[in-house]
Amino acid sequence: MAKVGRKLDKRIGEWFGPCTAAYVLRRLSALHKGCPVTIYLNQDQVIYSDLLREQATADDVWKPAIILLPVRLGVDELNPVYHKALKAVFSIPQFIGIAGGKPCKSLYFVARQGRGNIQ
């Protein structure tokens, strides 16, 4: 990731924001032909099924796709307007988690517990 990040003007050891990390992962999966998945990066906060299908079948073989949606859900803290949607997304069986954080503090969420409000 660090080497590909350098091509995007990120220094080794520098924190990658959500968009940069998503672009790096997409490039890495494209560079390594043996990668068993394709990384689809949404455009304009929209998932285009025809582009996803085209990318997932680029080698005439269907590859599972990881869909990355880099978004900012708040400035200093999670905006409450996203609570309901975030709780719902964890119930999708294919969901693999949320990566987030801020410089020098990265977080990865894979599940939620209970039915209460996000704190």
N, CA, C and O atoms as a MOPAC input file, in Angstrom:
PM7 MOZYME 1SCF
protein

 N      0.82600 1    -1.18700 1     0.00000 1
 C      0.00000 1     0.00000 1     0.00000 1
 C      0.87100 1     1.25100 1     0.00000 1
 O      0.55300 1     2.23700 1    -0.66500 1
 N      1.96800 1     1.20600 1     0.74800 1
 C      2.83900 1     2.38400 1     0.84100 1
 C      3.44000 1     2.73100 1    -0.51700 1
 O      3.51400 1     3.90600 1    -0.87800 1
 N      3.87500 1     1.71200 1    -1.27900 1
 C      4.47800 1     1.98100 1    -2.59200 1
 C      3.46700 1     2.57300 1    -3.56800 1
 O      3.78500 1     3.51400 1    -4.29500 1
 N      2.26800 1     2.03500 1    -3.58900 1
 C      1.24000 1     2.58100 1    -4.48300 1
 C      0.82700 1     3.96500 1    -4.00000 1
 O      0.56200 1     4.84700 1    -4.81700 1
 N      0.76900 1     4.16800 1    -2.69800 1
 C      0.44500 1     5.47900 1    -2.15000 1
 C      1.43500 1     6.55000 1    -2.57100 1
 O      1.05900 1     7.71000 1    -2.73900 1
 N      2.69900 1     6.17500 1    -2.74200 1
 C      3.70800 1     7.14700 1    -3.19900 1
 C      3.34700 1     7.69400 1    -4.57600 1
 O      3.62700 1     8.85600 1    -4.87300 1
 N      2.73800 1     6.87900 1    -5.40700 1
 C      2.31100 1     7.33100 1    -6.73200 1
 C      1.14400 1     8.31900 1    -6.63800 1
 O      0.84000 1     9.02600 1    -7.59900 1
 N      0.50000 1     8.35800 1    -5.47700 1
 C     -0.59600 1     9.29800 1    -5.23700 1
 C     -0.13700 1    10.44100 1    -4.32700 1
 O     -0.94800 1    11.08500 1    -3.66200 1
 N      1.18300 1    10.68100 1    -4.30900 1
 C      1.78700 1    11.77500 1    -3.53500 1
 C      1.65300 1    11.61700 1    -2.02300 1
 O      1.60500 1    12.61200 1    -1.29900 1
 N      1.59200 1    10.37400 1    -1.53900 1
 C      1.59200 1    10.11800 1    -0.09700 1
 C      2.97600 1     9.61000 1     0.29500 1
 O      3.52400 1     8.71900 1    -0.35400 1
 N      3.53100 1    10.17500 1     1.35200 1
 C      4.84000 1     9.72300 1     1.83800 1
 C      4.67300 1     8.42200 1     2.62100 1
 O      3.61300 1     8.15000 1     3.18400 1
 N      5.74600 1     7.62400 1     2.64500 1
 C      5.74100 1     6.39200 1     3.42300 1
 C      5.45900 1     6.76300 1     4.88800 1
 O      6.11200 1     7.64200 1     5.45100 1
 N      4.48900 1     6.08700 1     5.48700 1
 C      4.11800 1     6.35500 1     6.87600 1
 C      3.02900 1     7.39900 1     7.03400 1
 O      2.50400 1     7.58500 1     8.13200 1
 N      2.68100 1     8.08700 1     5.94800 1
 C      1.63100 1     9.10300 1     6.02200 1
 C      0.25800 1     8.42600 1     6.04700 1
 O      0.05200 1     7.40300 1     5.39400 1
 N     -0.67600 1     9.00500 1     6.80500 1
 C     -2.02100 1     8.46800 1     6.93700 1
 C     -2.78000 1     8.60700 1     5.62600 1
 O     -2.70400 1     9.64600 1     4.96900 1
 N     -3.51600 1     7.55800 1     5.24100 1
 C     -4.35700 1     7.58900 1     4.05300 1
 C     -5.79100 1     7.85900 1     4.49300 1
 O     -6.31100 1     7.17900 1     5.37700 1
 N     -6.41600 1     8.82900 1     3.88900 1
 C     -7.83500 1     9.06000 1     4.12200 1
 C     -8.64000 1     7.98900 1     3.41500 1
 O     -8.06700 1     7.14900 1     2.72100 1
 N     -9.96500 1     7.99700 1     3.57500 1
 C    -10.78800 1     6.94500 1     2.98500 1
 C    -10.68400 1     6.86600 1     1.46900 1
 O    -10.61400 1     5.76700 1     0.92000 1
 N    -10.67100 1     7.98400 1     0.78900 1
 C    -10.59600 1     7.95300 1    -0.68600 1
 C     -9.24900 1     7.42100 1    -1.15800 1
 O     -9.19100 1     6.57800 1    -2.05300 1
 N     -8.17300 1     7.90800 1    -0.56100 1
 C     -6.83700 1     7.45100 1    -0.95100 1
 C     -6.68100 1     5.96000 1    -0.70100 1
 O     -6.17000 1     5.23800 1    -1.55700 1
 N     -7.11700 1     5.49100 1     0.46400 1
 C     -7.01200 1     4.06100 1     0.78200 1
 C     -7.81300 1     3.23200 1    -0.22300 1
 O     -7.35000 1     2.17800 1    -0.65900 1
 N     -8.99600 1     3.69300 1    -0.59100 1
 C     -9.82700 1     2.96500 1    -1.55100 1
 C     -9.15800 1     2.90100 1    -2.92600 1
 O     -9.14300 1     1.84400 1    -3.55700 1
 N     -8.60700 1     4.01900 1    -3.38900 1
 C     -7.90900 1     4.03000 1    -4.68200 1
 C     -6.69300 1     3.10600 1    -4.65900 1
 O     -6.43200 1     2.40200 1    -5.63400 1
 N     -5.95800 1     3.10400 1    -3.56500 1
 C     -4.78500 1     2.23900 1    -3.45000 1
 C     -5.20100 1     0.77200 1    -3.50700 1
 O     -4.58100 1    -0.01700 1    -4.22000 1
 N     -6.23500 1     0.40100 1    -2.77200 1
 C     -6.69100 1    -0.99300 1    -2.79400 1
 C     -7.16700 1    -1.40300 1    -4.18200 1
 O     -6.90400 1    -2.52200 1    -4.62300 1
 N     -7.86300 1    -0.50800 1    -4.87100 1
 C     -8.32000 1    -0.81700 1    -6.22700 1
 C     -7.13300 1    -1.02800 1    -7.16200 1
 O     -7.12400 1    -1.96900 1    -7.95600 1
 N     -6.13300 1    -0.15300 1    -7.06700 1
 C     -4.94100 1    -0.31100 1    -7.91000 1
 C     -4.21100 1    -1.60600 1    -7.61500 1
 O     -3.77000 1    -2.29800 1    -8.53300 1
 N     -4.07900 1    -1.93800 1    -6.33100 1
 C     -3.38500 1    -3.16900 1    -5.96600 1
 C     -4.09000 1    -4.40000 1    -6.52100 1
 O     -3.43600 1    -5.31100 1    -7.02800 1
 N     -5.41300 1    -4.43600 1    -6.43000 1
 C     -6.13200 1    -5.60800 1    -6.94300 1
 C     -5.99500 1    -5.69700 1    -8.46400 1
 O     -5.93800 1    -6.79800 1    -9.01100 1
 N     -5.94200 1    -4.55300 1    -9.15300 1
 C     -5.78000 1    -4.55700 1   -10.60400 1
 C     -4.36300 1    -4.95700 1   -11.01000 1
 O     -4.18300 1    -5.62200 1   -12.03100 1
 N     -3.35800 1    -4.56400 1   -10.23100 1
 C     -1.96100 1    -4.88300 1   -10.54900 1
 C     -1.63700 1    -6.35800 1   -10.37000 1
 O     -0.78900 1    -6.90000 1   -11.07800 1
 N     -2.30500 1    -7.00300 1    -9.43200 1
 C     -2.01900 1    -8.40400 1    -9.11500 1
 C     -3.08600 1    -9.28500 1    -9.74900 1
 O     -4.16700 1    -9.47300 1    -9.19000 1
 N     -2.77300 1    -9.81800 1   -10.91300 1
 C     -3.74100 1   -10.60600 1   -11.68300 1
 C     -4.24000 1   -11.82800 1   -10.91900 1
 O     -5.33500 1   -12.31900 1   -11.19600 1
 N     -3.46600 1   -12.32300 1    -9.97300 1
 C     -3.88600 1   -13.47600 1    -9.19100 1
 C     -4.81800 1   -13.12200 1    -8.04200 1
 O     -5.27500 1   -14.00600 1    -7.31600 1
 N     -5.10100 1   -11.84600 1    -7.87200 1
 C     -5.99300 1   -11.41700 1    -6.79400 1
 C     -7.36800 1   -12.03900 1    -7.01300 1
 O     -7.94200 1   -11.89200 1    -8.09200 1
 N     -7.90400 1   -12.73100 1    -6.01100 1
 C     -9.17200 1   -13.44900 1    -6.21400 1
 C    -10.41500 1   -12.56500 1    -6.21800 1
 O    -11.51700 1   -13.06100 1    -6.45400 1
 N    -10.26300 1   -11.26900 1    -5.96300 1
 C    -11.41300 1   -10.36100 1    -5.94800 1
 C    -11.09700 1    -9.12000 1    -6.78000 1
 O     -9.93700 1    -8.81200 1    -7.05700 1
 N    -12.14500 1    -8.42700 1    -7.16400 1
 C    -11.98900 1    -7.13300 1    -7.79500 1
 C    -12.48600 1    -6.07600 1    -6.81700 1
 O    -13.41500 1    -6.32600 1    -6.05000 1
 N    -11.88500 1    -4.92900 1    -6.84300 1
 C    -12.28300 1    -3.83000 1    -5.96200 1
 C    -13.03400 1    -2.81100 1    -6.80400 1
 O    -12.47300 1    -2.22600 1    -7.73100 1
 N    -14.29300 1    -2.60400 1    -6.48000 1
 C    -15.10400 1    -1.61000 1    -7.17300 1
 C    -15.19400 1    -0.37200 1    -6.29400 1
 O    -15.55100 1    -0.45400 1    -5.11900 1
 N    -14.87000 1     0.76400 1    -6.87200 1
 C    -14.90500 1     2.03900 1    -6.15600 1
 C    -16.03500 1     2.86300 1    -6.74800 1
 O    -16.04500 1     3.15600 1    -7.94400 1
 N    -16.99000 1     3.23500 1    -5.89600 1
 C    -18.14300 1     3.96800 1    -6.41200 1
 C    -17.73800 1     5.32400 1    -6.97400 1
 O    -16.69600 1     5.87900 1    -6.62300 1
 N    -18.57800 1     5.83800 1    -7.84700 1
 C    -18.32500 1     7.14100 1    -8.45900 1
 C    -19.48900 1     8.05800 1    -8.10000 1
 O    -20.65100 1     7.68700 1    -8.26600 1
 N    -19.18100 1     9.23300 1    -7.61800 1
 C    -20.20800 1    10.21600 1    -7.26800 1
 C    -21.21800 1     9.66300 1    -6.26000 1
 O    -22.39600 1    10.01900 1    -6.30500 1
 N    -20.76300 1     8.79800 1    -5.35400 1
 C    -21.60800 1     8.18300 1    -4.32700 1
 C    -22.72300 1     7.32700 1    -4.92100 1
 O    -23.77500 1     7.16000 1    -4.30400 1
 N    -22.49600 1     6.78500 1    -6.11900 1
 C    -23.46900 1     5.93300 1    -6.79500 1
 C    -22.76200 1     4.64200 1    -7.19900 1
 O    -21.61400 1     4.66800 1    -7.64100 1
 N    -23.45200 1     3.51600 1    -7.04500 1
 C    -22.93800 1     2.23900 1    -7.53500 1
 C    -23.63800 1     1.96100 1    -8.86000 1
 O    -24.85900 1     1.80300 1    -8.90200 1
 N    -22.87500 1     1.90200 1    -9.92900 1
 C    -23.41500 1     1.62800 1   -11.25500 1
 C    -23.27800 1     0.13300 1   -11.53000 1
 O    -22.16700 1    -0.37700 1   -11.67100 1
 N    -24.40600 1    -0.56400 1   -11.60600 1
 C    -24.36300 1    -2.01800 1   -11.75200 1
 C    -23.68700 1    -2.45900 1   -13.04500 1
 O    -23.01800 1    -3.49300 1   -13.06500 1
 N    -23.84800 1    -1.69400 1   -14.12500 1
 C    -23.21000 1    -2.09100 1   -15.38300 1
 C    -21.68700 1    -1.97700 1   -15.28000 1
 O    -20.97200 1    -2.83000 1   -15.80600 1
 N    -21.18100 1    -0.93600 1   -14.60900 1
 C    -19.72600 1    -0.80700 1   -14.43000 1
 C    -19.19000 1    -1.87600 1   -13.48200 1
 O    -18.10600 1    -2.41800 1   -13.69900 1
 N    -19.94400 1    -2.17300 1   -12.44400 1
 C    -19.54000 1    -3.22400 1   -11.51400 1
 C    -19.47700 1    -4.57100 1   -12.22600 1
 O    -18.51100 1    -5.31600 1   -12.06200 1
 N    -20.49900 1    -4.88800 1   -13.01600 1
 C    -20.52800 1    -6.14800 1   -13.76000 1
 C    -19.37700 1    -6.21600 1   -14.75900 1
 O    -18.73500 1    -7.25600 1   -14.89900 1
 N    -19.11700 1    -5.11100 1   -15.45200 1
 C    -18.02300 1    -5.05600 1   -16.42700 1
 C    -16.66700 1    -5.29300 1   -15.74900 1
 O    -15.83000 1    -6.03300 1   -16.26500 1
 N    -16.46300 1    -4.66900 1   -14.60900 1
 C    -15.20000 1    -4.82800 1   -13.89300 1
 C    -15.05400 1    -6.24100 1   -13.33000 1
 O    -13.96400 1    -6.81200 1   -13.36400 1
 N    -16.14000 1    -6.80200 1   -12.81700 1
 C    -16.08200 1    -8.13600 1   -12.20000 1
 C    -15.90500 1    -9.24400 1   -13.23400 1
 O    -15.49900 1   -10.35200 1   -12.88000 1
 N    -16.20000 1    -8.96900 1   -14.50100 1
 C    -16.05400 1    -9.98800 1   -15.54400 1
 C    -14.99300 1    -9.60800 1   -16.57900 1
 O    -15.03400 1   -10.08100 1   -17.71400 1
 N    -14.06000 1    -8.76700 1   -16.19400 1
 C    -13.05200 1    -8.24500 1   -17.12700 1
 C    -12.23000 1    -9.34900 1   -17.78900 1
 O    -11.83400 1    -9.20100 1   -18.94500 1
 N    -11.96600 1   -10.44200 1   -17.09100 1
 C    -11.15400 1   -11.53200 1   -17.65300 1
 C    -12.02300 1   -12.68600 1   -18.13700 1
 O    -11.55900 1   -13.82400 1   -18.19000 1
 N    -13.27000 1   -12.41200 1   -18.48800 1
 C    -14.23300 1   -13.42700 1   -18.93500 1
 C    -14.52800 1   -14.47600 1   -17.86700 1
 O    -15.05900 1   -15.54500 1   -18.16900 1
 N    -14.18700 1   -14.17100 1   -16.63700 1
 C    -14.49800 1   -15.03500 1   -15.50700 1
 C    -15.03100 1   -14.12800 1   -14.40500 1
 O    -14.44400 1   -13.08600 1   -14.11400 1
 N    -16.14900 1   -14.52700 1   -13.79000 1
 C    -16.72000 1   -13.70700 1   -12.72100 1
 C    -15.81200 1   -13.74700 1   -11.50100 1
 O    -15.48400 1   -14.81700 1   -10.98800 1
 N    -15.40800 1   -12.55600 1   -11.04200 1
 C    -14.62600 1   -12.42700 1    -9.81600 1
 C    -15.52000 1   -11.79000 1    -8.76000 1
 O    -16.24400 1   -10.84000 1    -9.06000 1
 N    -15.48200 1   -12.29100 1    -7.54000 1
 C    -16.23100 1   -11.61700 1    -6.48200 1
 C    -15.75000 1   -10.16900 1    -6.36800 1
 O    -14.57700 1    -9.87800 1    -6.60300 1
 N    -16.64200 1    -9.28400 1    -6.01400 1
 C    -16.31000 1    -7.86100 1    -5.93300 1
 C    -16.44100 1    -7.35200 1    -4.50300 1
 O    -17.38000 1    -7.69600 1    -3.78500 1
 N    -15.50100 1    -6.54400 1    -4.11600 1
 C    -15.59600 1    -5.78400 1    -2.86900 1
 C    -15.94700 1    -4.36500 1    -3.29300 1
 O    -15.22100 1    -3.73900 1    -4.06500 1
 N    -17.05300 1    -3.87000 1    -2.78700 1
 C    -17.51000 1    -2.52200 1    -3.13300 1
 C    -17.08100 1    -1.58000 1    -2.02000 1
 O    -17.47600 1    -1.74400 1    -0.86600 1
 N    -16.27100 1    -0.59500 1    -2.37400 1
 C    -15.80000 1     0.39000 1    -1.40300 1
 C    -16.56500 1     1.69300 1    -1.59900 1
 O    -16.71600 1     2.17600 1    -2.72100 1
 N    -17.03800 1     2.24800 1    -0.50300 1
 C    -17.79700 1     3.50100 1    -0.51900 1
 C    -17.10200 1     4.49300 1     0.39800 1
 O    -17.48900 1     4.62500 1     1.56000 1
 N    -16.08500 1     5.19500 1    -0.09300 1
 C    -15.39600 1     6.14600 1     0.79000 1
 C    -16.25400 1     7.39400 1     1.02300 1
 O    -16.52600 1     8.15700 1     0.09600 1
 N    -16.66700 1     7.58000 1     2.25600 1
 C    -17.47500 1     8.74300 1     2.62300 1
 C    -17.01900 1     9.25900 1     3.98700 1
 O    -16.44900 1     8.52200 1     4.79200 1
 N    -17.27600 1    10.51100 1     4.21600 1
 C    -17.01100 1    11.11100 1     5.51600 1
 C    -18.35600 1    11.24200 1     6.21800 1
 O    -19.27500 1    11.87400 1     5.69800 1
 N    -18.46700 1    10.64900 1     7.39100 1
 C    -19.73400 1    10.63100 1     8.12400 1
 C    -19.76700 1    11.63100 1     9.27200 1
 O    -20.59100 1    11.51900 1    10.17900 1
 N    -18.89400 1    12.58100 1     9.23000 1
 C    -18.83500 1    13.60700 1    10.25800 1
 C    -17.45900 1    14.23800 1    10.25100 1
 O    -16.53900 1    13.71400 1     9.62400 1
 N    -17.31000 1    15.34600 1    10.93500 1
 C    -16.01600 1    16.02100 1    10.98100 1
 C    -15.24000 1    15.57900 1    12.21700 1
 O    -14.19400 1    14.94200 1    12.09300 1
 N    -15.73100 1    15.90400 1    13.38700 1
 C    -15.05600 1    15.50900 1    14.62800 1
 C    -15.68000 1    14.27900 1    15.27200 1
 O    -15.04100 1    13.60400 1    16.07800 1
 N    -16.91500 1    13.99200 1    14.92100 1
 C    -17.60400 1    12.81300 1    15.45000 1
 C    -18.66000 1    12.37900 1    14.45500 1
 O    -18.98900 1    13.11200 1    13.52300 1
 N    -19.19000 1    11.17700 1    14.66000 1
 C    -20.20400 1    10.61500 1    13.77000 1
 C    -21.47800 1    11.45500 1    13.84300 1
 O    -22.01200 1    11.70200 1    14.92500 1
 N    -21.94800 1    11.88300 1    12.69100 1
 C    -23.17300 1    12.66700 1    12.62000 1
 C    -24.36200 1    11.74100 1    12.90700 1
 O    -24.48600 1    10.69800 1    12.26500 1
 N    -25.24000 1    12.09700 1    13.85700 1
 C    -26.37500 1    11.23500 1    14.21800 1
 C    -27.31500 1    10.89800 1    13.06500 1
 O    -28.04000 1     9.90600 1    13.14300 1
 N    -27.32300 1    11.68400 1    12.01300 1
 C    -28.19900 1    11.40800 1    10.87800 1
 C    -27.85600 1    10.05300 1    10.23500 1
 O    -28.69900 1     9.48100 1     9.54400 1
 N    -26.65500 1     9.53400 1    10.44400 1
 C    -26.21700 1     8.26900 1     9.84200 1
 C    -26.46200 1     7.05300 1    10.72700 1
 O    -26.27000 1     5.92900 1    10.26400 1
 N    -26.87800 1     7.22700 1    11.98000 1
 C    -27.01600 1     6.11000 1    12.91900 1
 C    -27.88700 1     4.98100 1    12.38400 1
 O    -27.45700 1     3.82800 1    12.38400 1
 N    -29.09600 1     5.28300 1    11.93100 1
 C    -30.02900 1     4.25100 1    11.48200 1
 C    -29.47200 1     3.46700 1    10.28700 1
 O    -29.53600 1     2.23800 1    10.26300 1
 N    -28.93600 1     4.17300 1     9.31400 1
 C    -28.38800 1     3.50900 1     8.12400 1
 C    -27.18000 1     2.64600 1     8.46900 1
 O    -27.02700 1     1.54900 1     7.93300 1
 N    -26.32500 1     3.13500 1     9.35900 1
 C    -25.14400 1     2.35700 1     9.73400 1
 C    -25.53700 1     1.08600 1    10.46700 1
 O    -24.95800 1     0.02800 1    10.22200 1
 N    -26.50700 1     1.17200 1    11.35600 1
 C    -26.95800 1    -0.03300 1    12.04700 1
 C    -27.55300 1    -1.02000 1    11.05200 1
 O    -27.33500 1    -2.22500 1    11.18200 1
 N    -28.28700 1    -0.54300 1    10.07600 1
 C    -28.91100 1    -1.42300 1     9.08600 1
 C    -27.88800 1    -2.12800 1     8.21000 1
 O    -28.06100 1    -3.30200 1     7.88200 1
 N    -26.83300 1    -1.43500 1     7.82900 1
 C    -25.84900 1    -2.02300 1     6.91900 1
 C    -25.14000 1    -3.22800 1     7.55500 1
 O    -24.70000 1    -4.13000 1     6.84100 1
 N    -25.02700 1    -3.24800 1     8.86800 1
 C    -24.39200 1    -4.38800 1     9.52500 1
 C    -25.23900 1    -5.65300 1     9.44300 1
 O    -24.73000 1    -6.74200 1     9.70400 1
 N    -26.52200 1    -5.54000 1     9.08600 1
 C    -27.37400 1    -6.72400 1     8.97200 1
 C    -27.28500 1    -7.37200 1     7.59300 1
 O    -27.84200 1    -8.45200 1     7.39500 1
 N    -26.60900 1    -6.75400 1     6.64500 1
 C    -26.45000 1    -7.32200 1     5.30700 1
 C    -25.43500 1    -8.47100 1     5.39500 1
 O    -24.30000 1    -8.24700 1     5.81500 1
 N    -25.81800 1    -9.69000 1     5.00900 1
 C    -24.91200 1   -10.83900 1     5.15700 1
 C    -23.55400 1   -10.67200 1     4.47400 1
 O    -22.55400 1   -11.18800 1     4.97300 1
 N    -23.49800 1    -9.97000 1     3.35500 1
 C    -22.25100 1    -9.81000 1     2.61100 1
 C    -21.39400 1    -8.66300 1     3.12400 1
 O    -20.28200 1    -8.46600 1     2.63200 1
 N    -21.86600 1    -7.92100 1     4.07300 1
 C    -21.15200 1    -6.75400 1     4.59400 1
 C    -19.86600 1    -7.19400 1     5.29900 1
 O    -19.89500 1    -8.11200 1     6.11700 1
 N    -18.73400 1    -6.54400 1     4.98700 1
 C    -17.46200 1    -6.94700 1     5.58900 1
 C    -16.87100 1    -5.91800 1     6.54200 1
 O    -15.78200 1    -6.13100 1     7.07600 1
 N    -17.56600 1    -4.81000 1     6.76500 1
 C    -17.10800 1    -3.89200 1     7.79500 1
 C    -16.94000 1    -2.46200 1     7.34300 1
 O    -17.11900 1    -2.11600 1     6.17600 1
 N    -16.58800 1    -1.64400 1     8.32300 1
 C    -16.35500 1    -0.21800 1     8.10600 1
 C    -14.96500 1     0.11400 1     8.61900 1
 O    -14.62200 1    -0.20500 1     9.75700 1
 N    -14.17500 1     0.74800 1     7.78700 1
 C    -12.86700 1     1.25700 1     8.20300 1
 C    -13.01200 1     2.76000 1     8.37000 1
 O    -13.65200 1     3.42300 1     7.55400 1
 N    -12.43100 1     3.28400 1     9.40500 1
 C    -12.53200 1     4.72000 1     9.64600 1
 C    -11.46500 1     5.19000 1    10.59700 1
 O    -10.49900 1     4.48100 1    10.87800 1
 N    -11.65100 1     6.38000 1    11.08300 1
 C    -10.71100 1     6.93900 1    12.03200 1
 C    -10.29600 1     8.33300 1    11.64800 1
 O    -11.01700 1     9.05700 1    10.96100 1
 N     -9.13400 1     8.68600 1    12.10200 1
 C     -8.53600 1     9.98400 1    11.80400 1
 C     -7.02900 1     9.79600 1    11.83000 1
 O     -6.56200 1     8.72500 1    12.21500 1
 N     -6.25000 1    10.79800 1    11.43500 1
 C     -4.79900 1    10.60000 1    11.41500 1
 C     -4.28400 1    10.04100 1    12.74800 1
 O     -4.63200 1    10.52800 1    13.82400 1
 N     -3.46400 1     9.02500 1    12.64200 1
 C     -2.84500 1     8.32700 1    13.78500 1
 C     -3.83600 1     7.51400 1    14.60300 1
 O     -3.49000 1     7.06000 1    15.69300 1
 N     -5.04700 1     7.31600 1    14.12000 1
 C     -6.03300 1     6.50300 1    14.84400 1
 C     -6.97900 1     5.85900 1    13.83500 1
 O     -7.95300 1     6.47800 1    13.40800 1
 N     -6.69300 1     4.63000 1    13.46100 1
 C     -7.53800 1     3.91800 1    12.51200 1
 C     -8.41200 1     2.91600 1    13.24800 1
 O     -7.98400 1     2.30700 1    14.22900 1
 N     -9.63400 1     2.75000 1    12.77000 1
 C    -10.59400 1     1.83900 1    13.39000 1
 C    -11.20900 1     0.95700 1    12.31100 1
 O    -11.35500 1     1.37400 1    11.16200 1
 N    -11.57100 1    -0.27800 1    12.69500 1
 C    -12.25700 1    -1.17200 1    11.77400 1
 C    -13.38200 1    -1.84800 1    12.54200 1
 O    -13.13600 1    -2.51600 1    13.54700 1
 N    -14.60900 1    -1.67900 1    12.07700 1
 C    -15.78100 1    -2.24500 1    12.73300 1
 C    -16.31500 1    -3.38400 1    11.88500 1
 O    -16.51100 1    -3.22700 1    10.68000 1
 N    -16.55500 1    -4.54100 1    12.51300 1
 C    -17.05100 1    -5.69300 1    11.77200 1
 C    -18.44700 1    -6.11900 1    12.22100 1
 O    -19.07600 1    -6.95200 1    11.56800 1
 N    -18.93300 1    -5.56300 1    13.31700 1
 C    -20.24000 1    -5.98200 1    13.83400 1
 C    -20.79600 1    -4.88100 1    14.73900 1
 O    -20.12300 1    -3.89900 1    15.05300 1
 N    -22.02800 1    -5.08100 1    15.13700 1
 C    -22.63600 1    -4.19200 1    16.12300 1
 C    -23.28200 1    -5.07400 1    17.17700 1
 O    -23.56500 1    -6.24700 1    16.93200 1
 N    -23.50800 1    -4.50900 1    18.33600 1
 C    -24.08900 1    -5.27800 1    19.43200 1
 C    -25.33900 1    -4.55900 1    19.93000 1
 O    -25.34400 1    -3.33900 1    20.09200 1
 N    -26.39200 1    -5.32700 1    20.16900 1
 C    -27.60200 1    -4.75300 1    20.73000 1
 C    -28.39800 1    -3.93700 1    19.75200 1
 O    -28.07500 1    -3.87100 1    18.56600 1
 N    -29.45700 1    -3.30400 1    20.26300 1
 C    -30.36100 1    -2.52100 1    19.43400 1
 C    -30.33600 1    -1.05000 1    19.80400 1
 O    -31.05800 1    -0.25700 1    19.19900 1
 N    -29.53700 1    -0.66800 1    20.76700 1
 C    -29.53400 1     0.70500 1    21.25100 1
 C    -28.93800 1     1.70100 1    20.27400 1
 O    -28.50100 1     1.34600 1    19.17900 1
 N    -28.93000 1     2.94500 1    20.69400 1
 C    -28.36800 1     4.00300 1    19.86700 1
 C    -26.87500 1     3.85800 1    19.76000 1
 O    -26.22300 1     3.33900 1    20.66600 1
 N    -26.33000 1     4.31900 1    18.64900 1
 C    -24.88200 1     4.34900 1    18.48100 1
 C    -24.36300 1     5.42800 1    19.41400 1
 O    -24.85800 1     6.55500 1    19.40800 1
 N    -23.38900 1     5.09000 1    20.19700 1
 C    -22.84300 1     6.04400 1    21.18200 1
 C    -21.52800 1     6.60800 1    20.70500 1
 O    -20.92000 1     7.42400 1    21.39600 1

